[in-house]
């Protein structure tokens, strides 16, 4: 009798224990703050998706996601890459935070801005970012300096740009893994998603924020031939657009894998999954543009009205609901704070507004806001430079064109003479907004790259971040190869007194190339839209450096790879000039500068 009773007791005990374990696990999953995943693609417009009506593009996974997500149909970002990212991360307009350009020192997000991953980290989240950062490649602006504990990224605003690892071309590249260069095998988008999935699996039992920011489909339009061939049947689509669409189809496949991983790990219900893009289309406008005018860089609707899809089953954000109110990228940060009850008291005023009422309430009260987007792309902010003023019904473009956006989505009929009172109201709004921007003195402030710190020593600095009015292609690896001319200065802060070496180069150290190297164009394959060009024989003869108390020049010798200057530099903030001068006395930047505290 006892022998029969013991197994029965054991079974009962195991059943109770297992039931309790499942209940505890369910309670944990229910009570735990949701994971957050943002997938943001580069240069993909509203019309570059099947779910938005494009009859050619193949995006079945994102289309399916769209059908079950909450869709913001009137969502606006900045007109180019870095500005959108700066606003998304801060909840503030990009003109306030030193990210109103994509190069020349005006894409470095001010150090004193508190950004989304920092807020999440302070509230118990672990954060990972994968792909494109474009808010600074040196300390203290890198993602690993600003709340992310796991980072795999390329340099600058795109693979092949100046801060990127030399010779990357989207295939089998070297990226920065937590600040150190690491070689990867495979296609860029596949790698960024794969690394993100590893991060998700490793952190599935705690709240995490995963920021997947693809460089695709940004130019150059490099992708495997099989994706190009998917669009071969469409003779009306150019080779360039086939490549562009192929890159998006590859993103779609990776998005499908992401969703499958969330389901496999049983965390899909308690994950806020967002799909969006950073500006209007760069290459799809001529094929299909969702009825919008303009593309990347334009202040017309096609330059800044983009997809925003959000799904969170545990938060009842499902079902394919459209939200048509006017909203913007800087609304996301305050929305997360409000929706998740995060502990955050902003020191600086936010431009964003929580979208929680729109996504949680049946009949939300939502004011008719006035929003402002512009395309600056200069060394300093300029009033009236390429701007649009938006409210629920109207778009005022450059102060000279007025469109009733609900009746004229394509912005074909300028009615400014018919509605003077609307024009006056929107112009007045712009004046007050500009005054608000200028009250924070953004033109008088600069983001200084900090050198001599234990966080980054030596510092590898590129001409991408040199302040200049005439930049040509000096910000790109191709600019170094073709000896693009420019003059300017870097803003450098030496964090400690000490002996420093400052090394000037035309090509980065990993290239192994001398200053006056001559080499042919890199062989192109079907995969490559753009290959490394042939180098220009420039006969650089002199290197010149000016910073703090150093003002030195040195003759460049044959086959010399770099010129190094050494000296004692006191702690402080300085302008730095670093130049390569050719035999015709033409001035070029030192495209790469290494600063090391000894």
SEROMI-693332 format. One record per residue (C-alpha): residue in one letter; x, y, z. Coordinates in pm, whole numbers, padded with zeros to 5 digits, always signed. Layout:
AXYZ...
This chain:
X+00000+00000+00000X+00283+00238+00093X+00470+00153-00228X+00161+00246-00432X+00106+00566-00233X+00460+00709-00278X+00438+00747-00660X+00091+00898-00622X+00224+01160-00377X+00519+01228-00604X+00290+01281-00904X+00066+01516-00706X+00364+01711-00576X+00517+01737-00925X+00185+01848-01074X+00140+02121-00812X+00502+02232-00844X+00489+02242-01225X+00156+02429-01222X+00300+02681-00978X+00608+02719-01199X+00394+02783-01507X+00177+03029-01316X+00483+03212-01186X+00635+03221-01533X+00309+03352-01682X+00284+03615-01411X+00645+03712-01474X+00581+03748-01847X+00260+03940-01785X+00401+04174-01522X+00742+04230-01676X+00782+04545-01879X+00766+04470-02250X+01069+04429-02469X+01112+04697-02735X+01242+04632-03086X+01272+04914-03338X+01354+04822-03697X+01440+05138-03889X+01557+05114-04249X+01758+05370-04443X+01621+05572-04738X+01307+05358-04775X+00999+05567-04842X+00631+05512-04773X+00577+05377-05125X+00853+05116-05103X+00629+04846-04952X+00362+04619-05093X+00125+04698-04805X+00137+05066-04906X+00022+04983-05258X+00347+04923-05447X+00256+04673-05723X+00614+04556-05783X+00803+04525-05457X+00812+04191-05274X+00769+04247-04898X+00537+03968-04778X+00658+03957-04416X+00625+04330-04353X+00293+04329-04541X+00165+04060-04302X+00296+04256-04003X+00115+04565-04135X-00214+04374-04145X-00199+04311-03768X-00026+04629-03650X-00138+04973-03542X-00048+05196-03839X+00023+05567-03814X-00072+05694-04159X+00038+06056-04099X+00377+06001-03935X+00663+06239-04016X+01039+06228-03973X+01324+06451-04085X+01415+06458-04454X+01756+06288-04415X+01918+06015-04207X+02101+06150-03903X+01845+06422-03824X+01569+06160-03793X+01782+05948-03561X+01870+06246-03343X+01506+06337-03293X+01393+05979-03237X+01658+05925-02969X+01595+06251-02779X+01227+06339-02820X+01348+06680-02935X+01363+06851-03272X+01684+06769-03450X+01779+07138-03486X+01817+07161-03109X+02056+06870-03068X+02331+06940-03328X+02202+06685-03579X+02081+06903-03865X+02333+06767-04116X+02469+06423-04197X+02839+06525-04201X+03080+06812-04109X+03046+06785-03732X+02672+06853-03739X+02568+06490-03701X+02726+06450-03356X+02445+06434-03101X+02525+06674-02815X+02669+06489-02515X+02431+06657-02269X+02120+06520-02441X+01956+06234-02252X+01858+05968-02501X+01621+05673-02514X+01864+05387-02434X+01996+05579-02132X+01643+05622-02000X+01565+05255-02060X+01891+05142-01896X+01804+05345-01587X+01472+05162-01580X+01616+04812-01589X+01647+04748-01963X+01948+04601-02137X+02010+04760-02476X+02164+04649-02804X+02209+04833-03135X+02291+04682-03470X+02369+04857-03797X+02368+05231-03854X+02419+05479-03571X+02516+05803-03753X+02524+06017-03439X+02900+06009-03380X+03188+05764-03428X+03414+05889-03150X+03387+05920-02774X+03155+06041-02622X+02905+06008-02908X+02920+05636-02989X+02625+05411-02899X+02835+05224-02644X+02888+05559-02467X+02515+05629-02454X+02329+05342-02298X+02389+05047-02531X+02575+04750-02383X+02598+04547-02704X+02684+04719-03032X+02765+04598-03383X+02778+04889-03624X+02939+05031-03933X+03092+05379-03939X+02940+05712-04042X+02614+05740-04230X+02673+05439-04450X+02906+05157-04538X+03193+05299-04753X+03179+05643-04590X+03486+05796-04424X+03443+05667-04067X+03367+05316-04192X+03628+05042-04194X+03842+05069-04506X+03727+04870-04809X+03386+04757-04680X+03139+04691-04961X+02839+04523-04782X+02983+04170-04818X+03215+04005-04561X+03288+04340-04398X+03454+04455-04079X+03229+04634-03828X+03282+04779-03483X+03179+04536-03211X+03167+04722-02882X+03431+04963-03008X+03668+04706-03159X+03691+04617-03531X+03571+04264-03603X+03548+04077-03932X+03211+03923-04022X+03113+03674-04290X+02802+03750-04494X+02582+04031-04621X+02548+04344-04404X+02172+04325-04338X+02191+03953-04263X+02471+04017-04013X+02295+04300-03833X+01977+04096-03793X+02169+03782-03697X+02361+03966-03426X+02035+04121-03306X+01872+03776-03281X+02168+03653-03074X+02123+03952-02843X+01750+03883-02812X+01802+03515-02729X+02067+03594-02469X+01842+03849-02297X+01499+03693-02343X+01437+03664-01968X+01470+04036-01894X+01335+04353-02054X+01549+04453-02350X+01562+04727-02611X+01690+04612-02951X+01758+04883-03209X+01806+04735-03557X+01901+05019-03790X+01988+04882-04131X+02210+05074-04371X+02006+04915-04651X+01859+05024-04882X+02100+05324-04872X+02340+05360-05167X+02558+05208-05294X+02294+04957-05398X+02498+04646-05333X+02305+04320-05296X+02330+03960-05404X+02232+03894-05764X+01941+03670-05667X+01758+03970-05520X+01817+04178-05831X+01690+03893-06045X+01361+03889-05853X+01273+04208-06044X+01419+04112-06383X+01074+04065-06538X+00988+04433-06495X+01143+04610-06793X+00995+04941-06676X+01212+04933-06361X+01571+05053-06392X+01871+04849-06279X+01923+05097-05993X+01569+05053-05864X+01585+04674-05902X+01886+04677-05674X+01708+04910-05431X+01400+04687-05425X+01619+04377-05390X+01778+04522-05078X+01431+04582-04932X+01323+04226-05010X+01630+04104-04823X+01528+04321-04526X+01182+04164-04546X+01328+03814-04523X+01524+03916-04215X+01214+04074-04062X+01039+03738-04106X+01327+03565-03926X+01302+03820-03644X+00932+03748-03593X+00997+03373-03602X+01262+03408-03330X+01025+03605-03105X+00761+03334-03146X+01014+03055-03087X+01125+03222-02763X+00760+03282-02664X+00820+03652-02611X+00629+03787-02912X+00321+03878-02709X+00516+04094-02465X+00735+04266-02724X+00665+04607-02875X+00778+04559-03234X+00809+04869-03453X+00884+04902-03821X+00968+05245-03961X+01210+05430-04191X+01427+05739-04162X+01319+05959-04458X+01156+05949-04798X+01262+05716-05076X+01601+05755-05240X+01544+05539-05547X+01182+05430-05570X+01003+05756-05639X+00990+05719-06016X+00823+05378-05987X+00574+05423-05701X+00559+05688-05429X+00226+05622-05251X+00077+05933-05412X+00332+06163-05249X+00544+06442-05398X+00921+06439-05343X+01170+06197-05194X+01471+06198-04964X+01578+06554-04877X+01253+06713-04994X+01027+06919-04769X+00729+06800-04970X+00536+06512-04818X+00736+06239-04990X+01052+06353-04815X+00930+06302-04458X+00599+06110-04444X+00698+05747-04384X+00563+05419-04245X+00523+05363-03871X+00376+05026-03771X+00354+04911-03408X+00242+04575-03264X+00224+04473-02898X-00027+04194-02830X-00011+04222-02449X-00078+04594-02484X-00373+04535-02721X-00187+04704-03006X-00298+04471-03284X-00575+04428-03536X-00473+04643-03827X-00593+04977-03691X-00515+05303-03873X-00437+05622-03678X-00457+05926-03901X-00357+06208-03665X-00044+06411-03737X+00251+06271-03538X+00631+06277-03558X+00952+06089-03475X+01016+06288-03158X+00686+06156-03019X+00827+05805-02973X+01042+05874-02667X+00766+06039-02460X+00529+05764-02575X+00755+05493-02432X+00794+05687-02108X+00416+05728-02072X+00312+05386-02198X+00558+05192-01982X+00560+05419-01677X+00933+05486-01703X+01108+05698-01446X+01223+06004-01643X+01221+06374-01566X+01349+06562-01873X+01596+06839-01800X+01535+06997-02140X+01188+07056-02287X+01067+06785-02524X+00911+06861-02861X+00741+06524-02863X+00405+06430-02719X+00293+06090-02590X+00086+05897-02841X-00069+05685-02567X-00415+05848-02597X-00422+05771-02970X-00333+05406-02926X-00520+05334-02602X-00839+05544-02609X-01148+05500-02824X-01219+05870-02868X-00900+06053-02771X-00882+06428-02740X-00601+06534-02972X-00516+06894-03045X-00451+07026-03391X-00074+07050-03354X+00162+07247-03574X+00480+07058-03663X+00792+07177-03843X+01042+06994-04063X+01329+07144-04259X+01634+07045-04463X+01930+07243-04333X+02251+07060-04430X+02475+07361-04363X+02735+07446-04102X+02485+07662-03916X+02107+07673-03902X+01956+07921-04146X+01611+08069-04099X+01364+08002-04383X+01594+07734-04528X+01383+07465-04702X+01100+07411-04454X+00744+07293-04417X+00484+07382-04155X+00216+07117-04097X-00114+07086-03919X-00404+06844-03958X-00526+07005-04280X-00250+07219-04425X+00109+07221-04546X+00292+07554-04584X+00607+07496-04791X+00888+07754-04786X+00638+08024-04696X+00525+08042-05059X+00308+07736-05118X+00000+07620-04931X-00169+07282-04978X-00484+07134-04830X-00324+06798-04762X-00649+06608-04706X-00777+06709-05048X-00443+06732-05230X-00205+06465-05098X+00017+06500-05405X+00060+06875-05335X-00027+06977-05690X-00252+07277-05621X-00101+07577-05446X-00390+07763-05278X-00188+08020-05083X-00377+08313-05237X-00712+08168-05136X-00641+08120-04765X-00446+08419-04631X-00561+08358-04272X-00426+08000-04277X-00097+08118-04428X-00067+08390-04165X-00133+08146-03879X+00124+07893-04001X+00384+08162-04070X+00335+08299-03720X+00382+07947-03585X+00709+07913-03774X+00839+08243-03634X+00767+08134-03276X+00914+07791-03337X+01234+07935-03486X+01268+08168-03189X+01233+07864-02962X+01508+07682-03153X+01742+07981-03143X+01683+08030-02770X+01897+07720-02718X+02180+07880-02923X+02254+07576-03144X+02468+07784-03384X+02697+07885-03099X+02753+07533-02969X+02967+07253-03108X+03011+06886-03029X+03375+06830-02932X+03538+06493-02993X+03713+06399-02668X+04065+06257-02696X+04311+06124-02440X+04037+05939-02253X+04058+05580-02134X+03731+05528-02321X+03905+05572-02659X+04280+05597-02700X+04395+05633-02970X+04107+05812-03138X+04058+05745-03511X+03902+06063-03652X+03796+06116-04012X+03730+06417-04234X+03361+06315-04225X+03340+06523-03905X+03552+06818-04016X+03364+07147-04006X+03371+07299-04351X+03149+07495-04585X+03288+07333-04897X+03296+06960-04846X+03288+06792-05188X+03341+06424-05115X+03597+06469-04840X+03358+06291-04599X+03374+05964-04797X+03639+05697-04852X+03607+05777-05222X+03702+06136-05138X+04031+06018-04991X+04095+05802-05299X+04020+06083-05545X+04188+06349-05327X+03878+06564-05282X+03976+06917-05180X+03843+07094-04871X+03962+07307-04582X+03817+07322-04236X+03866+07233-03872X+03773+06973-03617X+03644+07052-03268X+03868+06854-03033X+03871+06840-02653X+04188+06708-02488X+04056+06569-02161X+04392+06572-01978X+04725+06750-01993X+04985+06527-02149X+05215+06421-02426X+05021+06337-02738X+05099+06206-03081X+04882+06334-03367X+04917+06136-03687X+04796+06255-04027X+04707+06009-04300X+04538+06003-04638X+04418+05645-04591X+04337+05477-04257X+04588+05248-04091X+04398+04930-04171X+04446+05005-04543X+04825+04980-04523X+04849+05238-04804X+05109+05513-04834X+04994+05873-04870X+05076+05886-05241X+04949+05538-05324X+04827+05477-05678X+04594+05187-05748X+04333+05097-06012X+03959+05087-05966X+03843+04787-05764X+03706+04516-05988X+03326+04532-06000X+03103+04228-05986X+02731+04189-06043X+02684+04234-05669X+02831+04582-05664X+02653+04899-05763X+02964+05104-05691X+03323+04996-05647X+03627+05172-05504X+03745+05418-05772X+04098+05444-05902X+04322+05659-05687X+04438+05998-05809X+04814+06055-05830X+04835+06373-05633X+05197+06397-05519X+05131+06519-05167X+05448+06690-05051X+05372+06839-04709X+05166+06765-04396X+05056+07052-04173X+04905+07048-03823X+04770+07326-03606X+04610+07260-03269X+04656+07424-02927X+05025+07515-02898X+05136+07303-03194X+05186+07453-03537X+05407+07225-03740X+05468+07101-04092X+05674+06817-04232X+05784+06705-04577X+05618+06382-04696X+05872+06122-04805X+05833+05860-05075X+05614+05566-04969X+05544+05731-04632X+05210+05612-04489X+05166+05874-04218X+05315+06184-04064X+05326+06199-03684X+05361+06512-03473X+05433+06497-03101X+05396+06751-02826X+05261+06846-02487X+04902+06968-02505X+04719+07115-02206X+04369+07002-02121X+04112+07208-02310X+03892+07258-02614X+04062+07351-02941X+04009+07393-03311X+04234+07156-03504X+04354+07193-03863X+04518+06891-04026X+04615+06925-04391X+04787+06746-04675X+04934+06986-04932X+05023+06878-05284X+05300+06988-05520X+05072+07257-05667X+05015+07399-05318X+04654+07280-05312X+04517+07205-04966X+04336+06884-04880X+04227+06754-04544X+04413+06477-04369X+04127+06238-04432X+04225+06038-04124X+04379+06168-03802X+04490+05951-03508X+04531+06118-03169X+04691+05923-02885X+04777+06019-02531X+05111+05865-02440
